[in-house]
Amino acid sequence: MPGNGLWRTKSVEQSILETDEPGSKLRKNLGTWDLIVFGVSVVIGAGIFTLAARTAGDVTGPSVSLAFVIAAIACGLAAVCYAEFASTVPVAGSAYTYSYATFGEFIAWIIGWDLILEFAVAAAAVSKGWSAYLQQVLEIFGLGLPTSVALGPLEFDWGAVLLVAVLTTLLALGTKLSARFSLVITTLKVAVVLLVIVVGAFFIKAANYTPFIPPAQPSQEGGAAIDQSLLSLLLGGETSNFGVFGLLAGASLVFFAFIGFDVVATTAEETRNPQRDAPRGILGSLVIVTVLYVAVALVLTGMSHYTDLATTEDGTQATLATAFQLNGITWAATIIAIGALLGLTTVVMVMLLGQIRVLFAMSRDGLIPRGLAKTSDKHGTPVRATVLVGVVVFLAAGFFPAERLEEMVNVGTLFAFVLVSAGVIVLRKTRPDLPRGFRAPLVPLVPILAIIACIWLMLNLTALTWVRFLVWMAAGVVIYFLYGRSHSRLGRGEFDLPPSSSPKDQG
């Protein structure tokens, strides 16, 4: 009988066995290309169309391309750890499921709660960005129709709500259908990105790259210390605007642009050959988007001086289209707006998919109500979990502002990366016998480097972001002790503990 300790673990074998439980079985119909499409479709979005220009103008200057490289290295180190786990434990839930097998139930709950922060909040925030681009596209075609309307004291964003409703329906109808939809949209938006790179390259001026790392500048008037990066604050820096601290802070900000490749890991249970396809999907999508991001960043800062991309006094922020407008290429702004609309569509869809699969896995373990793990006989999808996530994101996107959400998503994702990377080391020690379709190289060196890189990026987020993150985590701890711990199927003895469990594991 399993004990009631916080560190009780669920065996990998049990997790895999659960994937065949009647009533909560996901359909296996995805291949390598489907996973790469999912990865590219979720990663290429807000980062390439809006975040790069804003970060260059306000934080890093031309070195934003180097910031992308730094963020990509951290992601790459974590990606090989995700690839090993996805090929070893091909079960829905991603970092949540991996943590359950290595660190125990309490840490698994914490990381599951953390992933809710990553996927749901990101989906809501990007939905609002999609709505803003929808309004811009409508204006281009002569329809001056605002996508937000006042409902009494509240502002209702009908554009974001429309997107969430359509995508929730698609996800409920089947993952394969969603993959086909993603393929079409992703092909179109990658074509737009390539067009931007090719056209923009003809307008690059070498002088715009100087200085590559601009000297540090004082924070904006009235800026509080808590709005500095935590690292700058700890080391006594006066600002994290430009300079070396600005470059590091920029890397932490553009990390948001890479969020989503880990969603590929959440679909491992629905993959026909996860031992081969999951690692290829994770690593392949990351390589593709890194090349595109760095190329766009170099074109963007070569076309326009970084000071022309700074946020204006009235709060107007630069986008990728800004650089083309400054060079008189007005027709490109229309194409970029349409590309952004397409790009953000698939970002929201795959973020919703990731959130649904994490919720599904937590429900199957009893840590949240088990009814959410029931799958449709017709479509093979967890319809109840899909509808719940759709409603929550629907409300958040429709009625709540999206300010500062990017950093909140970043800190949550980096925390998940740290635990997954550490989990590879732990599982290599505790279960060396497990068959691994993909093995991370140079263990424990690569996972340790991944942990260091992710913690480094976390330290370069603002102190205020850390305060908000800790409040969110504290709320998760309370919910676990009020509900999750007493309803856990593992705690109730419905699962067998792994043979290697120690007395400590058994509480």
N, C-alpha and C positions, 0 to 999 in steps of 0.2 A: 504493500500500500504506500502511495506517495505521501510524504509529509506535507506540512503546511508552511514550510519555510519560503522566504521570498526568493531564494536562489534555486528552487526546484527547476530542473530542465526537462524538456520534452525531447525524446530521442529523434534523430533524423529519420530513422526507419518508421517511427510512428507518424511523423509529419507527412512522409511520402504515402504511407498506408491510407491516411485520411483523404487523400485526393481521389480515392475510389469510393468514398462513402455515398450510398444512394441518397438523392435529394440535395446533395451539396457538391456535386461533381461538375467541374468545368470541362468544356469541350476542347479537345486538343486539335487545333486546326491551323496553327501558325508555323511559318518556316523562317529561315534566316532573313530573307528579303522583307518579310512582314515586320520583323523586329527592327531591322535597320530603318525602315520607313517610319515606324513608331518613334524611334530615337531621334531621327532627323526632324520629323514633323513637330515634336514637342520642344526641341532645343532651338530651332530657328524660329524666332518670334520677336518678342519685345526687345531682346538683347541687341539684335542686329539692326532693327528699325528705329529704335528710340534710345536705348541705354548707352550705346557707343558714343553718340554725339554729345549727350548730356554729360557723360563722365569726362570726355575730352575737354569740354568747355569749362567745367566747374571744378575738376579734381586733378586730372593727370596731365593735360596738354597732349601733345603728339604721342607721348609714351603710352597712350591707351592701348596701342597694339601690343606693347610689352606686357601690359596688365593682363591682356587676354592670354598671352603665352603663360604667364605665371599661374593664372587660374586654371588653364588647361593642363598644366603639369600636375597640379593638385588633383584635378579630376581624373587624369590618366592613372595616377598611382592608386586612387580609390577604385577606379574602374576595373583594374585587373583583380582586385580583391572581390568586387561584386561578381566578376565573371567566374571566379573559382566557386563562390557560394552558389551562384545560379546553376552551375553545372553539377554541383554536389547535392544541393537541396532544391530541386526544381518544384517549388511549392509557392503558391500565391502569398504575398505579404512582404517580400523583399527583406529589408533590414529587420523588420519585426520578427519574421520567422527565423532568420539567422541568429538573432539575439536570443530567442527562446531556446535554441539548440546549444548555445555556448555559454551565455551569461545567466540564464534563468528567467523566470517569469516576470519578476519585478522590472528588470531592465528591459525585457521585451515589451512590457506594457508602456514604459516610459518612451521607448523608441517608436512604438505604435502611435502614441499620443503626439509625439514629435512629428511623425509623418503626416498626421492629420493637419498639423500646422503648415507643413510644406505644401501638400497637394491642394487642400481645400482653399486655403488663403491665396495661394498662387492662382488657382483657377478663377476665383472671384476677382482678384486684382487684374489679371490679364483680360477677363471678360469686359471690364470697364475700359481698358485700353482699346479693345476691339470696337466697343461702342463709339469711342471718340473717332476712330478711323472710319467707321460706318458713316458718321455724320459728315466727315470730310469728303468721302466718296459721293454721298448724296448731293453735296454742294457742287461738286465737280460736274455732276450730271444735271444741274439746275434745280435740284429739289432741296430747298432750304428748310429741311425738316429736322428739328432738334431731337436727339435721341434720349434726352432727359427732360422730364416734365415735373412740375411742382405738384405734390399731393399734400395740401395743407402745409405743415411744417417740414415735411420730408421731400427729398428729391428722388424721384423714381426713374431709374435708368432702364427704360424699356428695351433698349438695344442689347444691353448685357443679358437681360432676362430672356429675350428671344433666342439668343445664341445658346444659353445654358439649356433651355427647354428643348431645342432641336437636337443638341448633342446628347442629352440624357436619353432621348428617345432612340437615337441611333445606337447608343451603347447597350440599351436594353434589348434591342433586336438582334444583337450578336457581335462578337469581337471581330469575326472575319469581315463582316460588312463594314465595320468601323475601319479596319485595315485597308480595305479597298477605297473607301472615301479618303483616307489619309494619303494613299498613294497618288491619287489624282491631284489633290490640293498641294501636296508636298512637291510634286513635279513642277507645278506652276510657280510656286514661290521660290524654289531653287533657281528656276529660269530667270525670275526677276532679279534675284541676288547676283547671278552671273552677269546679267545685263548691266547692273549697277557698277560692278567691278570693271567690266570692259569699257563702258562709256566714260566712267569717272577717271580711268587711268590716263585718258588724253588731256585731262585738265589739272594734273598734278603739278605743283610748283615746289621745287626742292627747298626753297626758302621757308616754306610753311612748316618744315620739320625742325626748325631751329627756334628756340632751344628745344631739344627732344624731351628733356625733363626740366620744365620751367622752375625757376627758384621758388621756394616756399613763400606763400603770401598769407597775410593775416586773415583770420576767419572773418566772415561778414559781420558787420557792425551789429552788436546785440547778440551774437552767437554765444550760447552757453557752452561751458566746458564739457557738459555731458553729451554734446553733439559732436565732439571730437572722437576719433577712433580711440578705442580703449588702449591700444599700444602707445599711441602718441601721448595720451594722458598719463600712463604709467611711467613713461620715460621722460616726462617733463617737457614734452614738445608743446609749443604754443599753438600749433595749427596742423591740420592734416589736409590743407589745401595746397596742391602742387608740391614740388620737392620730392624727396624720397618717401616721406610719410604719405604724400598724396598718391604716389605710384602704388604703394602698398594698399592704401585705402581703396584706390581704384580697382586693384585686382580683386579685392573682397566684394566690391560692388558689381563688377562685370561677371563675377562668379554666378550671379543670377541668370546670366545668359546661357549657362551650361546646364542649369537645373533641368532635369527631365530624363537624362540618359539612364538614370537609375530606375525609371519607370519600366524600362525594358525587363528588368529583373522581376518585376511584379507579374509579368505575363509568362514566366517560365513554365507554370503549371499548364498553360494552354498551348505549349509548343510541342510539336510532334517529336523532335529530337533535341531536348533541352541541353544535353551534354555537349552537343556540337553547336547548335544554333544560338543559344543564349550568349555565350562569350563572343561569338562573331557579331551578333546584333549590338551588344553593348560597346565593344571596342570599335567596330566599324562605324557606327553612328558618331562616336566621339571624334574620330579622326577626320571625318568629312566636315563636321561643323567647325572644328578648330581651324582648318585651312580656310574655310569661307569667312570666319570671323576675323582672322588676322588680315586677310586680304581686304575686306571691307574697311577695317579700321585704318589701314595704311592709305587707302584711297580717300577716305573721309577726311583725314587730317592733312593729306597732301593737297586736296582741292581747296580747303579753307583754313585760314589761320585759326588756331584754337580759341583765340579771344573772340572771334566772330560766332563761336558756338556756345558762348556762355549764356546762362539763364538771364533774361532781361529783368529790369527793375519791376516790371509788372507781373513777373512770374512766368513769362512765356519761355518754354524750354525748346532747345534745338532738337531736330530729328535728322534722320538720314537725308530727308528731302531738303533740309535747310541748306546743305552744302551745294546741292544742285541749283537751288534757287539763287544762291549767291553768285553762281557762275552763269546765270541766265539760261539754264537748261530747264525751262519751266515744264516742258512736256514730261520730263522724267519724274517730276513731283506726282503727276497723276498715276504713272506706273508704280511708283514706290508706295503710294497710298493704297492701291489695289493689292499690291504684293503683301503689304503689312496686314491688310484685312484677311487675306488668305492665310498668311503665316500665323496670325494669332488664333485663327479658327481651330487649327489642329493642335496648337499648344493647349488650349482649353480642353479639347476633347481628350487628349492623352493624360493631362493632369487629373481630369475626372476619372479616367480609367484607373490610374494608379491609386487614387483615394478609395475607389470602390473595392479594389482587390485587397487593400490593407484592411479595410473595414470587414470584408468578407472573411479574411484569415482570423482576425480577432474574434469575430462572432463564432466561427467554427470551434474556437478554443474555449468559448463560454465567457470570455472577459467582458463582452458586451452581449446583449440579448441574442440568443442563438437563431431566432427567426430570420435574422438578416443574412444568414448563410444559405438559406434555401435557394436552389437554382430552378430555373424554368425548364420543364421537360421539353418544350418546343425549341427554345433558343439556346439553352445551356448557359445562361447568364444569371447572376444573382440579382434578379429584378428588384427585390425589396431594398437591398443595399443601394442599388442604382438610383431608385426613386428618392430614397432618403438623402443621399449625397446631392442629387439634383436639386431637391427642395432647399437644402441648407445653402448651397452655393447660389441658387436662384435668389434667395432672400438677401444674402450678403452682397451679391453683385448689384441687386436692384436698389438697395436702400442705404448701404454703408459706403463711406468714402474710402479711397484706396491708398491714401498717403502713407508713406513709410513702410508699406507692406513688403517691398522687395527685400529690405534688410532683415525683416522678421523671417522671411522664407529662407534667406541665406544661412542664418545662424542655425535654424532647425535642420537644414540639409547637411551642413558641415558636421553637426553633432552626429547625425546618422552615419556619415562617412567614417568618422572616427571609430565608432563602435563596430561597423562592418570590418574595417581594416584590422582592428584588434581581434575580432572574432576569427579571422583566418588563422592567426597565430595560435589562438586557443584550440580551435578544432584540429589543427595539425598535430597538436600535442595530445589531445584527449581522444581523438578518433583517427589515428593515422591509417586505419584499415579501410576507411570509406573510399569507394571508387570516385575519382575526380576526373570529369571529362576535360577540365582545364585546370592547370596548376599555375598559380601566380609565381613568377620567377623570384629567385633570391629571397625566399622567406627565411627569417623574419625581417630582412632589411627593407624590402619594398613596402610591406605594411607599416613598418615603423616610420619610414619617410612619408607615407601617406598621412599618418596620424599627425606628424609634426607639421606638414604643409597645411592640413586642414585647421589645426589649432592656431597656426600662424594667421591664417585668413580670418578666423573667428576673432582674434585679438584686434584685427584692423577694422572691425565693425564698431559702430558707436556704442558708448557706454549706455545710452538710453535703450538701444536695441537689446543689450544684455539684460537690463532691468525687466523689459517686457517679456523676454524669453523665460527668465526665471519665474515670473508670475504665472506664465502659461504652464510651465512644468509643475509648479506647486499645485495648481488646480488639478492637473492630471494625477498627482499622487493622492490627493483627497478622493477623487473618483475611484481610483483603484481600491483603496481601503474600504470605501463605502459599498462598492458593488463587485468589482472584478475579482478580488481575492476570494470572496465567499462563493462566487458562481463559477470559478475556474473548473473546467473538466479535469484538468490535471490534479488540482487540489482535492477533487471529489473521488479520485481514484479510478477515473474512467480510462486513464492511460497508464501504461507501464513506464517506470523510469528506465532510462538507458542502463545497460549493464555496468557501465563505467561510473555510475553515480556514486559519489562518496557520501559518508554520513553527513557532511556539511550540506550537500545538495538536498538531502532528505529533510532538512530543517530540524 
